[in-house]
Amino acid sequence: MMGPSAYARWRTTTLGRITEALEQRRILDLMGPVAGRRVLDLGCGDGLLTSTLAERGAWAVGIDADRAVLEVANRHLVSGARARPRFIEGRLEELPFPAATFDVVVVVTVLCLVPDRTTAIREAARVLRPGGRLIIGELGRWSAWAARRRIKAWLGSRLWQSAHFSTAAELSRLVERAGLTVEAVRGSVYYPPIGWLARPLACLDRLFGAVTSIGAAFIALDARKRI
């Protein structure tokens, strides 16, 4: 997993800033209004998305296994939030919540690094109320970004050696086996991991994402728990 300093360094680069903004916009678009809803952010990292959800009026909880990033998350000041988000240390495969606790569960670029993705998704489905929604954002398998990460794995990167990149079909099967129904799949980040290309190509992201997820470095999926 990425440490606190890695998140900060990534956002200081042009490539990181533009890419993370596109990914978050895609997730928030799929999620829709969250005011007054109970939202769980799985693998919340340093809490940026969790804090954004709180600012939008959600009762937001972030959970992560890395205590260091949670310490950073807890230092975030949430301006204008109706309730400060809560951050909890825990594993995605064994969530410390009763069944049917949350209206929305979101998990962004985390499943690729979870050894038991099936159990993690079943746990996410368990804590969702009937009719609740699971929003997933994952690293796409067929993109220049995935190719670069595979090269890093071959060169010895422990992070990417353990990663699993997904197709839209794989993510759909994963959530369907947990009893959820896929309602939408969208792509994002169609440019290669080159900073000077990100800015001119980012404006085409919505257009490409509405047509296909093929070639997308980021795949977002919206699924609903059956009533």
N, C-alpha and C positions, 0 to 999 in steps of 0.2 A: 504494500500500500504506500501511497505517497505521504511523506511527512509534511508538517506545517510549512516549512520553508519552501518545499517544492511547489505547493499551491501558490504561495506568494510570488515566487520567481516566475511561474507560468503566466500569471496575470499581468506582470510588468512588460511582457513582450507583446508586440503587435499581433502576432499569430495567436497567442494565448488569449488576449483580451477579446479579439473579434470572434474566435472560435467558441469560447465559453459563453459569450453573449448570445450567439446563434443557438447553441444547445439549450441554454436556459429559456430562451424565448420559445423554442419548440415545445419544451416540457410544459411551460406555463400556458401556452396556447391550448394544448391538449387537456390540461387540467381545468381550465376555465375558472369561474369565480370560486374562491375558497373561503370567503368571509363567513365566520361562524362555524366552519367545519373542522373536524378533528383530522389532522394530517400527520402522517408518520413518514419521516425521511430516513430511509435505510442507507447505512454507510454514508452518513452526512458529512464526513470530512471536517473541514474547518467551519462548517455551518452557514455558508453563504446562501444556499437555497432555502434552508430552514428559516433563516432570518428574513429572507424575502417573503416567504409564505406568511410569517407572523406580521410583517408590515402590511400584507394584503388582508389581514383580519382573521387568519386561521389560528386555531389552537394547535400550534406546531410543536412536534417532538422530533428531535434528531437522535439517532443511535449509531454508534460506531464502536469498533473493537479497539481502536487506537486512542489511548488515554491522552497522548500528547496533542493530537489534533482537537480533541474535545476541550482541552484547556484553552486552546486558541478560540474555539467556538464560543466558549462561555465568556470570553472577554469582549466579544462583539457587542457594540451598543446598537440597539434596534430603535431607530428614531421613528416615532409615530405609530409604533405597534400597539395593538389593543392589549396584547399579553406577550410578555417576553417568552421566547421559545425555551423549551427545556431540552437539555442534552444529557443523554444517558449512555454509559458504557455497556456494551453487550454484543452478542453474536447474532447475525442474521438467521442462523440456523436454529436458534433457540430464543425467540423473542420473549421478553419479560412482561407480557401484556395478556390480559384475558381475551378470549375470543370475541369477535364483533365489537372491538373498541373504536376503530377508526373508520371515517368516511372515505378517506383517500390514503393510499400508501404509494410512495414514490421511491424509486431506486435508480440512481443515475451513475453510469460507468463504474459499477461495483460488481455486478454479477460475473463479469469477465475474470475477476480475481477470487471468486468464492469457489472453494473446492467442490462443495455439494450444492449446486444451483437448484436442483429439484427440491431439496428440503427447504432452502431459503424461500422459494416461491410458494411452497405449501404453507410455510409460516406466515408469509405476507397475506395469503388468502385467508388463513385462519383468523387473523386479527382484523380483517375487513368485515364490516357489517354487510348483511344481504343488500345487494344493489350498490355496494361501494365499488370504488374504482382503483385499479392498480395501474400506475403510469411507470413505464420502464424506458430508460434511455441507455443504449448500449453501443459499444464500439463495433462497427460493421466489419464483416470479414473481408469483403472484396473492395478494397480502397488502397490508395497510395499510402495512407497512414498505417493501415494494417501491415502492408509490405515492409515499411520502415521499422515497425515494431518487431516483426519477425527477424529482420536482419540484426536488430539489437539483441534479440534473444540468442541468435546464433553466435554473436560476439560475446556472450556471457552475462547479459542483463538478467538477474534473478527475477525481477519484477515481470518482465515480458516472457520469460521461459514458462511461467506458471499461468499465463493469461489464455483465455479462450475467447476468440472473436466470433460473433454471431451473424447469422442471416436473419432476415425478417421471418422466414418460414420456421427456423429453429426456435426463435423467441415465441412465436405463435403456438407451436406445439407444447412448449414448456408451460405456458400459462393455461392452455386448454386442459392439460393433464392435471392441473391443480383445481379444475372445476370452474374456470373463468371463461368468459366469452370475449374474444377480440372484437373491438369496435372500430379501431383505426390504427393504421401503421403509416408513419411518415419518415422521410429521410432528411438529413441535414449535413452540412459541411461536405460539399462536393469538390472543393479545391484541394490540391496537394498540400502537404505540410511545409509551405514556403511563404514566409511572411509577406513579401511584396505582392503575392498573388491573392492573398486573403481579402484585402480591402476591395479590389475591383470585382471579384467574383462573389463576395458575400451578398451583394444586392440581388443576385439571381437565386439565392437559396430557397426562398419561398416557392418560386416557380418550379424548380427541380423537385423539391420535396412533395409538391402536390401531385406529381406525375409518377415518380418511381423512387424506390429506396436503393436501387442498384447503383453501386459506385459511391454511396454515401458513407462517410467515415463515422456517422452517428445515426443510429436507428432508434426512433421513438415509437412506443406502442401503448395504446390505451385499451385496457380490458376491464370488464365489469363482472362482479361476483353475482351469480344467479340468485334470484329471490326464492 
